[in-house]
């Protein structure tokens, strides 16, 4: 998470305020992810609300691992995986493993996707979200030793793909403005 | 901080992800080895978050109410006519019910019927969905010293909601009758035959294991059965509805999709409650 400024040139004096500013910008992805995850559990009264939590987790991990991996290190992904398991009543470890897998795919494809357009990133995310939903479904069945209907996994995948732009567009603009440590 | 060469630091950074993936398998094993650990962590987290959700619930509820009100303003005339009809029908039923109640009292008196013990109850607000994707449950916000125990029965104003499965310091989790793990002994009201109501995670649980020679009728009312000492007898659950494939399901009477307030009854039943670990008594009951 530590942001190391390697650009040449003259800098403003590293005062406490400036340190705080940089820390806040570097910590933005982590904080917004946790906040959004807690918000999906609020009594909103939406149908299929339970599937929002894994969807938000997939999108956050995917987006920030692609565009700001230094603010989204694997230990933090592990932590929000634990949060996903606890809040989402999944068997412990299922969410942790799935989110780490999503992150490793994002880091592996980083070079190819970072230059590509929004639609391409969305398309690849669609495939990753489907695979992640299936992995969570299989792990939940394996760890609880029972058969589960596949509808919930399908809803999770469809919802993830559908709300991706709703989260990714504000994330992208935040990534360029309020969350950008280089603007500090 | 320890100073490492750039190569060593890069190697460490590359190792973090595989090491954490191995750690996630360790978490899975830990979750299997100590089931109570995850349950306790969840309850602690829910206890911490419940006040926030309890604060959010009224404004969100008001917003929903406003939306429904605006929608209902459109078809008020029709609604009025329908309600007047329904009122008339209900008034007829009320006279029948009062006559039956009086007769029931008379018969009980002549039989020296031992009345059922009065059950105590607390009313609690539903603050969050506590089921996740693969379960159907709700989280109740209850004050400290609430006295709710595992196995108590949650009911809304129309019918059975579910049973309390986890209790925290200021929250309780209620497993709904639609959950995949829910098994409830029931009685078909007209034939008095016993059956089991099995949750499927869908909107309507299935009815199974009724005795030979009895067929659940479409629209027949389903009530709880006192078998297995888990529920009191005759709590309303819902009515039978046949699917297209000819399997009987039960349309729950309770409004499970939009629960706001439920009453949690203590009937003093301990039939199917999971045994508590001796070292850690259920919080809240003294």
HADDOCK unambig.tbl for C-alpha pairs under 7 A between the chains (distance, minus, plus):
assign (segid A and resid 41 and name CA) (segid B and resid 128 and name CA) 6.28 0.50 0.50
assign (segid A and resid 41 and name CA) (segid B and resid 129 and name CA) 6.78 0.50 0.50
assign (segid A and resid 42 and name CA) (segid B and resid 53 and name CA) 5.67 0.50 0.50
assign (segid A and resid 42 and name CA) (segid B and resid 128 and name CA) 5.92 0.50 0.50
assign (segid A and resid 43 and name CA) (segid B and resid 53 and name CA) 6.86 0.50 0.50
assign (segid A and resid 43 and name CA) (segid B and resid 57 and name CA) 6.00 0.50 0.50
assign (segid A and resid 43 and name CA) (segid B and resid 127 and name CA) 5.95 0.50 0.50
assign (segid A and resid 43 and name CA) (segid B and resid 128 and name CA) 5.05 0.50 0.50
assign (segid A and resid 44 and name CA) (segid B and resid 60 and name CA) 6.56 0.50 0.50
assign (segid A and resid 45 and name CA) (segid B and resid 258 and name CA) 6.88 0.50 0.50
assign (segid A and resid 50 and name CA) (segid B and resid 132 and name CA) 4.96 0.50 0.50
assign (segid A and resid 50 and name CA) (segid B and resid 133 and name CA) 5.32 0.50 0.50
assign (segid A and resid 51 and name CA) (segid B and resid 133 and name CA) 5.80 0.50 0.50
assign (segid A and resid 74 and name CA) (segid B and resid 16 and name CA) 6.75 0.50 0.50
assign (segid A and resid 74 and name CA) (segid B and resid 17 and name CA) 5.81 0.50 0.50
assign (segid A and resid 86 and name CA) (segid B and resid 42 and name CA) 5.43 0.50 0.50
assign (segid A and resid 88 and name CA) (segid B and resid 131 and name CA) 6.93 0.50 0.50
assign (segid A and resid 88 and name CA) (segid B and resid 132 and name CA) 4.29 0.50 0.50
assign (segid A and resid 88 and name CA) (segid B and resid 133 and name CA) 6.90 0.50 0.50
assign (segid A and resid 89 and name CA) (segid B and resid 131 and name CA) 6.23 0.50 0.50
assign (segid A and resid 89 and name CA) (segid B and resid 132 and name CA) 5.27 0.50 0.50
assign (segid A and resid 92 and name CA) (segid B and resid 27 and name CA) 6.23 0.50 0.50
assign (segid A and resid 92 and name CA) (segid B and resid 28 and name CA) 5.42 0.50 0.50
assign (segid A and resid 92 and name CA) (segid B and resid 31 and name CA) 5.29 0.50 0.50
assign (segid A and resid 92 and name CA) (segid B and resid 38 and name CA) 6.93 0.50 0.50
assign (segid A and resid 93 and name CA) (segid B and resid 24 and name CA) 5.25 0.50 0.50
assign (segid A and resid 93 and name CA) (segid B and resid 25 and name CA) 6.44 0.50 0.50
assign (segid A and resid 93 and name CA) (segid B and resid 27 and name CA) 4.98 0.50 0.50
assign (segid A and resid 93 and name CA) (segid B and resid 28 and name CA) 4.43 0.50 0.50
assign (segid A and resid 94 and name CA) (segid B and resid 28 and name CA) 6.97 0.50 0.50
assign (segid A and resid 96 and name CA) (segid B and resid 24 and name CA) 5.79 0.50 0.50
assign (segid A and resid 97 and name CA) (segid B and resid 21 and name CA) 6.01 0.50 0.50
assign (segid A and resid 97 and name CA) (segid B and resid 24 and name CA) 5.34 0.50 0.50
assign (segid A and resid 100 and name CA) (segid B and resid 21 and name CA) 6.49 0.50 0.50
assign (segid A and resid 152 and name CA) (segid B and resid 133 and name CA) 6.09 0.50 0.50
